[in-house]
Amino acid sequence: MGSKAHSARKRMLSNIYSKSFLQSSDTLKIISHTMIYDRLLPVLFEAASSGSLIDMYDLNQAFTMDFISAFIFGLANATNFLQDVPTRKFMLQKYHCRKDFEFYYQEVPNLLAWTEALGVPLLPKWYHEANELMAAWNLALCDNAEKHLGSNEPDLEPTVYKQLKLSMAKQLASGSDSSSVKADEIKLQRLEIACEMYDHLTAGHETSAVGLTYLCWELSKRPHLQAALRKELQTLSPAVTYPITSHSLHSLPHPKLIDALPLLQAVVMETLRLHAPIPGIQPRTTPYPTSSLSGYDRIPPNIRVNAQAYSLHRNPEVFPDPESWQPHRWLKEDDSAELEEMQRWFWAFGSGRRRKRSENKLMHEESVEMKLVVAAIYTNFLTTIVDDEGIEATDAYTVKPSGHKLILKFELI
């Protein structure tokens, strides 16, 4: 996609991922309440009551997939991985089994085409089968959302899908008047929308799940910090307590109140700094005729340059003792020069025109989602580590625990 088309697509969706929209959305309020009180907290309460253990990496993937798919496609059309465990296991296995082959498409796509043409494919048959299954699954989610396109019911409205579909339909209507061309374009548009929604779905669930997993891991090693965070969370009105004691609908605190908690903000920021879900390189090529970058002048065109969150987040001049998880480094006055410098180097979500189309979602939706989950967990439970073998991150563009698990014990407070 060219720069102009890329910018136009971003503008179509930028408003619904803005912080102000997310904090005032009635649809997101219903989604959040359903995810927290009807799905997540009952699972954790049952585990704590029975002494069962929880694989937080698995559970976080379920929550984040349910949350982002509900926002994209509508709550009634979304996944329910938190409660439908067999489907969750099956779909996540298909999703992750392809990850080791991302290198080929990102770095040497021509090599794949050449080897296919020679009859010596590099990728196994099951890889393509998994791709086809994921594509069909995503297309089915889009088609279900299409059925509720005219709905304004908060639990049915496909917020992201609707915004993109209506924007692209308007764009299409302003183009050619040929009905035959439009018929073909409408068919193509269905696939374009499905591809865009898949980008949002995968980016929205995978990075949030990784961030939440490492956040829970760090907090589970520090019961004193859990206690301090719980004290802060209990100042929310209403607090995110469970079980629900009132017969009336138990509401969640306003997102602005959650967002304003300083220790919670510090815990999230420090986790995303040290355990950035996307620490890998963000390659770009230099433009014609020459360019300047980081003190280097007259760089020729078509030269590949990279930046990566992993390195930026470990600058010891900005983040002293950078390999240490220290949330309190973020507890500075808002006008602090030190805080401003840390924020300038913070790159968990990238920057610039060509960062991911879902940039605002990753910044704002992920922050809302992570803080809500942390508030729900640590208002009600104490967590301790049972098995964190393989918690080290994989060496990849988008990381995950190399052991694919984090086993925690939950205790009711």
N, C-alpha and C positions, 0 to 999 in steps of 0.2 A: 504494500500500500504506500503510495506516494505521500509526501509531506502535506500537501493540501487536503487530500482525502483523509489522511490521518487526523489532521486538525479538525476537519468538519465532523468526523465521527466522534471525536472527544467532546466537541461542543454539544452534540446531541444528548449526551448523557451526563455532562458535568454537573448540572443543577441537582439531580437526584442523588448524587454522591457527596454533595456539599454538607458541611457540618451543620448548617442551619436547617437544611431539609431533613437530615437524619434525626436531629433532636426534636423536630416538631411533627414528624410523620406519625399519623394515627395507625397506619399499616404496620410500621415498625414497632410501635407500642404493643400491638396485638401479637406480632411475631415474637417479640422479646418475652412477653408474659407467658405465652404458650411454651416456648423453649425452656424457660427457667422453671416455672412452677408445675407444668404438666409433664415435662420430659426429663430434664436434667436432674433437678433436686430429688424427685422420687427415686431415681436410680441410685444416687449417692446416699440417700437416707436408708434405703434397703440394704445397701452394702455395709454401711456403718452399723446398722442394727443387727445384721446377721454375722458380721465379722468377715464378710467376703472382701476380696481384694479387687482393686480397679486398675486396669491398664489404661492410664491416662492418655497415652498417645492414641490409642484406638478410640477412646471415648471422645477426645477432643476432635478427632477427624469427623466423628459422627455429628457432634454438635455443630461444628463449623459448616459442614455440608448442608445440614438441615437449615441452618440460619441463613446462609447466603442463597440457597436455592429458593427459600420462601420469599426472600426479598426480590429475587429475580423473577420467579414464576408465579408467585402467590402461595400463601400458606397451604391452601387446599390442593395445590398442584405440585408441591415440593416433595422432597425425600423425607423419610422418617427413620433415619438410620439409628437414632437413639433408642427406638423401641423395636425396630425390625432388625434384629441382630443378624440373622442369616443373610438377608439382602445386603446389609452393610459389609459383612465379611467378603461376600462374593464380589461386589462392585469395587471395593477398595483394593482387593487383590488384583483385579483386572486393571485397575488404574495404575497401581504401583509396579506391576510386572514389566511395564514398558520403559520405566525411568532410566534403566542402564543404557538404553540405546539412543537417548536424546542427543548425545554427542554427535552422532552421524548427521542428523538433520540440522544441527546448529553450526557445525564446523566443516563438514565435507559432504554437503547434499549432492554434489555432482558425482561423487564416488558411488553413491547408492544407485543413481540412474545408470551409470556405466556398468556396474556389476549386474544389475538387473537385466540390462540389454545383452550382456554376455552369458546370461543364464546361470550366473553364480551369485545369487542373492546373499547379502551379508546378514540380513535380518531373518529370524526364524518365522515359520508360518504362524505360530501361535501369537507372535507379536502383531501381525496384521489382523488376525482374528480378534484380538483384544481391542485393537483400534476400531474395528468395525462395530464391535459391541458397544463401545463407549460412544461412538458417533450416533448409533441408532438410539441409544438410551437418551442422549442429550436432545436429539431431534424429537423424541416422544415427549420430553418435558416441554419443549417449545410448542408442539402441537396442542398439548393440553392447556398451556397458557393461552394459546390463540382462541380457544373456546370461550375464555372468560375475558376477552379483550375489552368488551364493553361494560364490564362490571366495575362498580365503584365500591363494592363491599370490601372492607379492609382485609378480610380473610381470603378473598378471592382475587383481588386486584394484582395482576402481575406487574409490579412497579417498573422494573428495569426493562422487561420485555416490551411492555406497553409503550414506554417512552421511546425506545429505539424503533419499534414497528411503526408508530405514528409519524415519527420524524422522517424515516426512510420512505414511507408512503407519500408524504408531502413532497419530498424531494423528487420522487419518481413521477408524481403528477405534474410537476413543473417542467418535465423533460419532453421527450418525443410524444407526438399525438398518435403515432401508429399503434393501433390496438394489438397487432400481431407482435410488434416489438415489446409492448408492455406486458403481454402474456408471458413471453419468454423472460422478461426482466423480473416479473413477479415470482416466477419459479426460482430464478437465481437469487432473488432477495431472501427467500425462505432459507436458503442455505447460508447466505451471508449473515443473517441474523443468528442462525444456529451456531455458526463459528464464533461470532462475537460473544454470544451468551456462554459458550463453552469456555472461552478465555476468562470471563468473569467468574464463572463457577469454579474453575480449577484454581485460579489465583486467589479467590476469596476464601476457599476452604483450606488449601494446603498450607499457606503461609501462616494463617491464624492458628491452625492446629499445632504447627511446629513451635510458634512463639509461646502459646499457652503451655505446651508440654515442658519447655525449658523453664518457664516461669514457675510452674508447680514444683519442678525439680529443685530449683534454687530455694524456694520458700520452705520446702519440706525438710531441708537441711538446717533451717533456722527457726525453731519454734518461738524464740523471743521476737523475731520479726513478724511472724504470723500473729502473735499477740498484739503487737503495736498496730499492725494493719487492721486487725479485727476491731480494736478500739476506735480507729478512725472510721471504719465502715459502719459501726453502730451509731454514728452521728447522723447517718442518712435518715431522712424522713419521707416515706416509711423505710425502715430497714428491710433488707432482703432476707427475711427469716422464714424458716421452714421447720416443722409442718405449719400450714396455715391454720390459725386458730379461729379466725372470723368466718362466719357463714357468707359474708359478702365477698365480692371479688377483691382479692388482695392485689393492690397495685404496686408497681415498681416505682422507685424514686425517679424523678426527672433526670434524663441523661446529663443535663447541665450540672446537677448536683454531684453525680458520680464523677463527671469529668473534672470537677473542681477539687477533688481530694488530692492533696499534694503527695502523700506517701504512695498512694495507688499509682499516680502518674509516674513517680520516680521508679517504682518497681517495674512498670511496663517499659519505660524508656531504657532502663539499664538492661533489661532482658533483651530488648531488640537491638541494643548496642552490642552486647557480648555474644548473643546468640541470634544474629540477624538471620531470618529464614532464607533470604537471598543474599548470601555473601559473595557470590561469584562475580566474574567480570561482566561489565556492561560495555561491549565493544562498539566503537563507532569508527567511521573512516573520515579522514580529513577532506575538506572541500577544495574545489578548484578556485583560484590557482595555487595559493599558499595559505597557511594559517599559522597562528601563534598559540602556544599552549604551555602553561606552567613555566614561563620564562624562556621557552624555546621558540625562536622565530623562523619564518620561512620554511615551515614544514611542508614538503611536497604533497600534492593531492593523492587521494586513494591510499593513504597510510593508515593502518589500523592502530588505534589507540584504545586503551582500556582504563576504566576506573572500577574499584570494587569496594563494597562496604566493609569487607573484612579488614582491609588495610587502613581505610580512613578511620574506622572505629577503634583502632589500636595505636593511634598517634599518642605517644606518651607525654608529649608536650601539652596536649589537650585533655587527655584522659590518663592521669597518673595511675601507675599500677594497672595497666589496661586489661590484663588477663584476669583481674579480680572483679567479681560481681559486687558492686557497691552502689546500691540505689541512692544512698544519701549524697552521692556526688551531685545529684540533680536537685537537691533541696537548697536552692539558692533563691535570692530575691529576684523577682521578675526582670528587673533592670540591671541585673548583675552582668558585667562584661564577661565573666567566666562562663556563665550559663549561655550567653549569646554565642560565645565561641564554640561551646559543645554542640549547640543546636546547629551551628553552621557546618560542623563536621559530621553531624548525624545524617546518615545516608541510607537508612533501612528501606526507604521507599524510592530511592533514586531521585533524579531531578532532570529538568530540561524538557524540551518539546518532544523528544522521542522516547521518553520513558514509557512504561507500560500504559496502554490506553486506560486501564483501570486504576490509574495512579490515585485518584481521589478516593476511590473505594478502599484501596490499600491503606491510605492514610487515615481516613475518617471512619469508614465502616469497620475496619479491623480494630481500631482503637475503641470504638463503642462496644463491639462484640467482646473483646478481651477484658475490658474493665467490668462489663456486666457479669461475665463468667467468674472472674476473680472475686467480685463482690458476693456472688451467690455462694461460692465455695467457702471462702474464708470468714464469712459472717457466721456460718453454721458448723464448720468442721475444722478439726486439726488434722493435717496430713503428715504422714511419715513415710520414708522410703523403705520398701521391702526388697525390691530388685531393680537396680539401675545399671546392670551390666549392659554394655553397649550403648550407653547414653551419649558417647562421643558422636559428634556430627559426621555424617558422610562427607566425602570430598566431592562436592557437586555444586552446580549453579544454585539449585534450591536444595537445601539440606534437610536431613531428618536424622533421628537417632539411628546409629548403625545397627543397633540391636532390635529396632522396630518396636520398642516397648518402653514403658516406664510403669512399674507396678507400685502402687501406693496403697497404704491403709488409711481409711477414713474413720475418724472418731467424732461423735457428736459432742458439741460444746455444751 
